[in-house]
Amino acid sequence: TTFSADQVDLDYSNPDVFLEFIKIILAYIHHGARYIRLDAVGYLWKSLGTCCIHLPETHAVIQAFRELIQMIDPGVALITETNVPNRENLSYFGDRNEAHMIYNFSLPPLLLNALMQGRADHLKTWMMSMPPAPIGCAYFNFTASHDGIGLRPTEGLLEDGEFATLIETMRSFGAKISMRSKADGSESPYEINISLFDALQGTAKGPDQWQIERFICSQTVMMSLEGIPAFYIHSLLATPNDLDGVANTGHNRSINRHCWDKQRLDALLSDPETPQSIVLAELSRLIQIRRQQKAFHPNATQYTLHPENPAIFAFWRQSIARDQSIFSIHNLSDQPHTLRLSELNLVNTDSWMDLISGKRFDDLHAAYELQPYQSVWLTNRPYYDQASIPEHRDLQFLYEA
């Protein structure tokens, strides 16, 4: 098997196997599934004498699944999960004939590192290298999942010293590090197993008082990016590390698969002073604001900005109809920093306001102080009309302005 004894490899060159899998997909659709996730699909096809990953036959099978879904129910989306370096991951869009969405695996480790270091440089470099998703396709943006934070997408982006600092800092925050065997027999870190909330309890300098603000900043960055944001339930609930789960199961990934006691969770969410209550309330508010803005359409324009201050991560989104702009600005550090609005080249004939705070910006040459981990959604045209929310019942929203 490629992974473990409980995940057997199937021979898709056998027509009976292929047809059986099609029946499984059809059964899920019949029961109302709207999203079909192909887990570790890069390893689908096996062929002697090859590396058995990303083979042409694998892409052909995905194309067949896409064609089948298109005929049966165009409202179903196909999502490929391939935790590999970015260039290989992008290949699963095909020629708009494979995945509707691909997991954006580079985002979690690079965003985590940026918030740990208080710098946006690697995040900016990666973002500038990302091509726009084809119309009708989208990046599936996430920061945490039931698995750990994959490290392979950082290859070629983080220097060895920075990578080592990331690993050691996460260990100090309670993380378990899963290793993979390399061809030469050596091992290298493959995955950081940790609750994202606890991963953001501090910086490379150690834990601090900014855990909640830093965590909300991470989710606001994700919500701002081109594509479709996805939230792991334990991110919405600010769940801490489950070290007892690791001890009980012997599996590192159990650290981020906590099973909440309902009464305990209800009590925490009812107390406005707990991290769980604060995080869920603020993320719910931000989601409600975000889903009404046309400039956050999955295929809306995205352009990386270059503030002089390396702690500030900023980019511009523009709606497909070009009637709304949003400047998404984030202080990634534990110190206040000054943003000069003149760096953004705002159109001075428009009125500008921050969707998050409600603050209006009348002097476009002024300097604005960003508090630690503060995010700003600066727009010329705020939308609060429920009618502007795209219809997600089918994938037509990916084609519409």
Steps between C-alpha positions, in 0.01 A plus 500: 500500500610860443408622848383236748340158527153651542530700175540240229604597147246420230572395142313753285622331183247228584166612346305340783688707758455819299125440456457414867656831597268683260206330673632627834519857370148475358372367833645800685344740250166319528510554876560874460878539498600836350878461525702190409849502650763276341745427780871468409385452141850554360580138590190353334672313214779247551749402230820299541817696434343839582471711814123429497404864558341751260494245217309591180251222575419668834409823323294302247296337778434839662387635162259208470359572847461869409316414178273258686413759766435764236248273330328376817488819712691819406440623854754255644862612539805275471783585741847345473716461810868475403747603771794559267715795386299781345586445133384137517184598688397752233502229233172364639301785347589335169365698208191594703402135465619349830443642850256783562711580805847408621617516859734796545757305700769768496286741701494332847877465559592832336234696688599330826866586439416861409305553822769327703775718348294819467601540135313472171792443261462127430122529492531778240750305290269199491191709432663673202585159353139378515317528167132594506279193513330431166147639471267231630767371738617625839766464764370322810661712771545354846729537799422182694340161447457162667857428389805701600665799336682359199857617450581385148352814341771704679773331296698764315327781692633483856874496568637219717545723804147638479360151453684378810372798702144424392533136607658579837251776580208270424654228718519752786127567450418130542518380139586148390712482185426219256793385286529348153768271361705631209654300217844510665363344818500822702194661653363852474205680663185443298222640714449714810229348717351771718177690559524817290375706794790377713743530209429874509542543876821696443791574270854372464568699820251286694138517620342843549168676561401526131376145435138591421589803287766307311262213436221725371754674276592163349138427416441849361796462263355169380155651449649781290688289246389407151302177524256347746582500874451181699486478879588197708250475784779514759611834355149641544504371859858602591568145614833450684737205464351164598806335654283241674370396158856438381578297812183293464530423128873508441438714189648848465202627301270444797640824645270692266199267502353582839152370581325773696264420786183688400426638846859618540500666158161663558630647826811640333302650212253657744778684683597811297845506661621160373717461188239265354223759531714793380637316197169352385319834535763699312548245222122479455487880468785507247347218295171689482678815378717310254229301329324819390799659322529452124876560511531174696350298213717187455629622161520873580831671418781473754818708497782491756594838650844602625487714815839621620443335838576124478259428787203614291345252258272668249325417175226641282181324393268634231158368402455348156277792402773738632251691711648406839858500625615363835850561633567216741764617748642303792754575772675166550702609803462554875584871468297796368603609152422803289336465162520797267184506292694664216677165448169347389426743215136531601272668247434843654160540337364208704406486868688234695410309815618197695239225485630344823505803731260728313760779506494746209817628336461854370865612483667268250843643579477427872691240697296233678627300795427129480480329837670161552336242272236748382336438162334761280264447206515842335231539235351765276160332485377301799225248436252414771217381277411133548419485128871535425578166665585249223290189466714202598249231412686443176828608347346775289634753751849423369402633160298806600614850589 
